[in-house]
Amino acid sequence: MSRPTDATLSNFFKRAVAEHEASMALVGEVERVLRFGDRCVRLRFAGDALAEAVTRAFLPRVVAADEAPVHATVCLWEESRLPHGASSVPWSDGEVGPRGLVRGASGERVVAVHEAGSLAVTLVDRDARSLLYRVPDASKLPWWERAAPLRPALFWALSEPGRHLVHAGAVGDARRGGVLLAGAGGSGKTTVALAALAAGMAYVADDYVLLHVTPGERGGDVGAGYADGEPVAWNMFATAKLDQGHLARFPQLAAAVTGVADLASEEKAVLDVAALMPASLLPSLPIRAVLVPRIRGGRTRLRRASAAQALLALAPSTAFQMPFDEGQVFASLASLARRVPAFALDVGDEPEELAQAVDSVLDLVAEGADAPNEPLALGATR
């Protein structure tokens, strides 16, 4: 099959719109509006089964339909609800690139993502800010799509210059702000985020944030006491994802997870942070520093890092996770790395030391103090 043309993708988009309308006529419509900072996204579900499966991770972001103007609309439905089946996709497996991005015509109006694990199809009409999301069956959504759903759709619905969905975590507190946790999968972002959460600190994300770094503009509705123009990380998902190591290290959190992390696969358990610790889940935090963790074991140690190290931890991982913007996120991440200090964190074995590291970074930034040149060991004997 040849590479789909813009006309081919546009025609498929029109057929998909008709599919969604037909599905809603059969099973009814369920509408939810989500607010991320100063942006609202409307979700129009065909039936309540998919609405229940997808919306759970967004419950703190659900608002009244008339609370604010809607920035984009996503229409969602299940192939299994269509009596005669869904339309076949007009591309071959060979035309599906990294993270499911379909290699269409250059500069196409309609963009498609076909995710390998969930088989979800996301279609985007970039001119109309209209998005479609089709899955085979809501009951068969994989764990990661329930824990952090609609990432490609929300990338296009919310992204603009200076505002991007970024592969990073964010923790801190409402008074001193937050740190952005930067690094590839397995670097220790979730471990540090869970340690901060277990210690009673504020939590925005362990894996994905909506990051706003536009200079000269207020970062969004983050509350009183934050300066205009600060980088801001907004919460996307009310969840955290725990592997077997996390379950052993954080037993107080492990008791509240859904699912069981499988040693024989990459499946993780999902923690509903909003349900377990609602006061700790904040809608946003101003970012005062970048923290670059790496798993080391032993004692936790903190030291200075360069802007280049911060950018190297942020940019490649985000580009791999969401290769949808042709590199536009790099300028925003470079701006962030220049504007806030960076710290490297050797992730040790004690969760209390990890929370202390976050606390120490926020104190250093608040005091205007420099990071130590030599590694600073953390713990009771510091």
Secondary structure, DSSP 8 states (H G I E B T S, - for coil): -----HHHHHHHHHHHHHHHHHHHHHH-EEEEEEEETTEEEEEEEESHHHHHHHHGGGGGGEE-TTSS-EEEEEEEEEGGG-TT-----SS-GGGB-GGGBB--STT-SEEEEE-TTT--EEEEETTTTEEEEEES-GGG--HHHHHSTTHHHHHHHH-BTTEEEEEEEEEEETTTEEEEEE-STTSSHHHHHHHHHHTT-EEEESSEEEEE--TTS--SS--TT--TT--EEE---SEEEE-HHHHHH-HHHHTTEES---TTSS--EEEEHHHH-TTTB-SEEEEEEEEEEEE--SS-EEEEE-HHHHHHHHHHHHHHH-TTSTTTHHHHHHHHHHHS-EEEEEE-S-HHHHHHHHHHHHHHHHHT----SS-EE-STT-
